[in-house]
């Protein structure tokens, strides 16, 4: 019969060997994991301009040919030498607006039209939510939107990742008649509001907190880009 000492030593050796193997596996798989994360981000960016490619080769080709990545600040200045893909939006949101590095993606269509894609990150009911919204060349009209989440409730808050909710954003305006920032507001149908129809979409029934989180996320992320939009618009 084995002694307790033998059992402990054996268990310790097995634990160390397992930990080493897991570490090697993790390191070996990391490049593949990073590539999948990058592909998912590119897919989401393209969905914000209504491009629904699903094959890796097609996504990479369209993205590389049509999307330009840059980083700006709230003054509308382009920041050289900063990798847009490496920026963690959650960290930038914690900074004062004037210190933020703001990734921006410019999609060029077949006819030469450009759409300006703003990434965003926020908080829903159970965890983080995120998305991308594309703006037309007038820097006012929404062309498309894509949102996703980590752990919102299926059938309720998780509806932000569904096409019917996202399609509501098409054609909405982010600027008011006096050239003041309004954003696109997510408001429940039954809620009294003075927000004009061109600035609002219907919130999710039963998903009030997620709707409010999406509404705040839109305002938090669109407004810092107005400096760049204003400069481009002249």
C-alpha positions in Angstrom: 0.0 0.0 0.0 1.3 3.5 -0.9 2.0 5.9 1.9 0.5 9.4 2.1 3.9 10.8 1.2 3.9 8.8 -2.0 0.4 9.9 -2.9 1.2 13.6 -2.3 4.4 13.4 -4.4 2.6 11.6 -7.2 -0.2 14.1 -7.2 2.2 17.0 -7.2 4.2 15.6 -10.2 1.0 15.0 -12.2 -0.2 18.6 -11.4 3.1 20.0 -12.6 3.2 17.9 -15.8 -0.4 18.9 -16.6 0.3 22.6 -16.0 3.4 22.5 -18.2 1.4 20.7 -21.0 -1.5 23.2 -20.7 1.0 26.1 -20.9 2.6 24.7 -24.0 -0.8 24.1 -25.6 -1.9 27.6 -24.7 1.2 29.2 -26.2 0.9 27.0 -29.3 -2.7 27.9 -29.9 -2.4 31.6 -29.2 -1.5 32.7 -32.8 -4.7 30.8 -34.0 -6.8 32.4 -31.2 -5.5 35.9 -32.0 -6.2 35.3 -35.7 -9.8 34.3 -34.9 -10.3 37.3 -32.7 -9.0 39.6 -35.5 -11.2 37.9 -38.0 -14.3 38.3 -35.8 -13.6 42.0 -35.4 -13.2 42.4 -39.2 -16.5 40.5 -39.7 -18.3 42.8 -37.3 -16.9 45.9 -39.0 -18.0 44.7 -42.4 -21.5 43.9 -41.0 -21.8 47.6 -39.9 -21.7 48.5 -43.6 -24.1 45.7 -44.6 -21.5 43.3 -45.9 -22.3 39.8 -44.7 -19.4 37.7 -45.9 -18.9 34.5 -43.9 -15.9 32.8 -45.5 -12.5 33.7 -44.0 -10.9 34.3 -47.4 -13.7 36.6 -48.6 -13.7 38.6 -45.3 -9.9 39.1 -45.4 -10.0 40.1 -49.1 -12.9 42.6 -48.8 -11.4 44.1 -45.6 -7.9 44.5 -46.9 -9.1 46.0 -50.2 -11.8 48.3 -48.8 -11.1 49.3 -45.2 -8.6 51.8 -44.0 -7.7 51.9 -40.4 -6.7 55.0 -38.5 -6.8 56.5 -35.0 -7.9 60.0 -34.2 -8.4 62.2 -31.1 -11.3 64.3 -30.0 -9.8 67.3 -31.8 -10.1 65.5 -35.1 -6.4 65.0 -35.5 -5.0 61.7 -36.9 -2.6 60.0 -34.6 0.3 58.4 -36.5 2.0 55.2 -35.4 -1.0 53.9 -33.4 -2.5 50.5 -34.3 -6.3 50.8 -34.3 -6.7 47.0 -33.7 -4.6 47.1 -30.6 -6.6 49.7 -28.8 -8.8 48.4 -25.9 -12.0 50.5 -26.0 -12.9 49.8 -22.4 -9.6 51.4 -21.3 -10.1 54.4 -23.6 -13.6 55.0 -22.2 -12.1 55.3 -18.7 -9.9 58.2 -19.8 -10.9 61.9 -20.2 -12.3 62.5 -23.7 -9.3 64.7 -24.7 -6.9 61.9 -23.9 -8.6 59.1 -25.8 -7.3 57.3 -28.8 -10.2 56.7 -31.1 -10.1 54.0 -33.7 -11.9 54.7 -36.9 -12.5 52.5 -39.9 -13.2 54.0 -43.4 -14.9 51.7 -45.9 -14.8 52.5 -49.6 -17.7 51.2 -51.7 -17.7 50.2 -55.4 -18.8 53.6 -56.4 -16.2 55.4 -54.3 -18.5 56.4 -51.5 -17.0 56.2 -48.0 -18.6 55.1 -44.8 -17.0 56.0 -41.5 -17.3 53.2 -38.9 -17.1 54.0 -35.2 -16.4 51.2 -32.8 -18.0 51.2 -29.3 -18.1 49.4 -26.0 -20.6 49.6 -23.1 -22.3 47.7 -20.4 -25.6 45.8 -20.6 -27.5 43.9 -17.9 -25.1 41.0 -17.3 -21.9 42.1 -18.9 -20.2 44.0 -21.7 -21.9 45.0 -24.9 -20.1 46.3 -28.0 -20.7 47.3 -31.6 -19.9 49.3 -34.7 -22.0 52.0 -36.4 -21.3 53.4 -39.9 -21.9 57.0 -40.9 -22.5 58.3 -44.4 -20.3 61.0 -46.0 -22.6 63.7 -44.7 -21.3 62.7 -41.2 -24.9 62.7 -40.0 -26.8 59.7 -41.5 -26.4 56.2 -40.2 -25.7 53.7 -42.9 -25.7 50.5 -40.8 -25.0 49.1 -37.4 -23.9 45.9 -35.7 -24.1 45.1 -32.0 -23.1 42.1 -29.9 -22.9 41.0 -26.3 -21.3 38.6 -24.0 -24.1 37.3 -21.7 -27.4 39.2 -22.2 -30.6 37.3 -21.7 -31.8 35.3 -24.8 -35.1 36.8 -26.1 -34.6 40.0 -24.2 -31.3 42.0 -24.0 -29.7 39.6 -26.4 -31.9 41.0 -29.1 -29.3 43.8 -29.7 -27.4 41.2 -31.8 -30.4 40.5 -34.0 -30.9 42.0 -37.5 -34.4 43.5 -36.8 -33.0 45.7 -34.0 -29.9 46.7 -35.9 -31.8 47.5 -39.1 -33.7 50.2 -37.3 -30.6 52.4 -37.2 -30.4 52.7 -41.0 -31.2 56.2 -42.1 -31.3 57.7 -38.6 -29.5 61.0 -37.9 -27.0 61.8 -35.2 -27.1 65.6 -35.6 -30.1 67.9 -34.9 -31.4 70.7 -37.1 -29.2 73.2 -35.4 -26.1 71.1 -36.0 -26.2 70.0 -32.3 -25.3 66.5 -31.3 -28.4 64.3 -30.6 -27.1 60.8 -31.2 -29.4 57.9 -32.1 -31.5 57.3 -29.0 -32.7 53.9 -28.0 -36.2 54.5 -26.4 -39.0 52.1 -25.6 -42.1 52.5 -27.7 -44.3 53.3 -24.7 -41.8 55.7 -23.1 -42.8 59.5 -23.3 -40.0 61.3 -25.1 -39.3 64.4 -27.0 -36.7 62.7 -29.3 -37.7 63.2 -32.9 -38.3 60.0 -35.0 -35.2 60.6 -37.1 -33.1 60.2 -33.9 -34.7 57.3 -32.2 -35.1 53.5 -32.5 -37.4 51.3 -30.5 -35.9 49.8 -27.3 -36.1 46.1 -26.6 -39.3 45.0 -24.8 -38.3 43.4 -21.5 -34.7 44.5 -22.0 -34.7 48.0 -20.5 -31.3 47.9 -18.9 -29.6 46.6 -22.1 -31.5 49.2 -24.1 -30.3 51.9 -21.8 -26.8 50.6 -21.9 -26.9 50.6 -25.7 -28.3 54.2 -25.7 -25.5 55.4 -23.4 -22.9 53.5 -25.4 -24.0 55.3 -28.6 -23.7 58.7 -27.0 -20.4 58.0 -25.2 -18.7 56.9 -28.4 -20.2 59.0 -31.2 -19.7 62.4 -29.6 -15.9 62.2 -29.3 -15.7 61.7 -33.1 -17.5 65.0 -33.9 -14.1 66.8 -34.0 -13.0 64.5 -36.9 -16.3 64.6 -38.6 -16.4 68.4 -38.4 -13.0 68.7 -40.0 -13.9 66.3 -42.8 -17.1 68.1 -43.4 -15.4 71.4 -43.5 
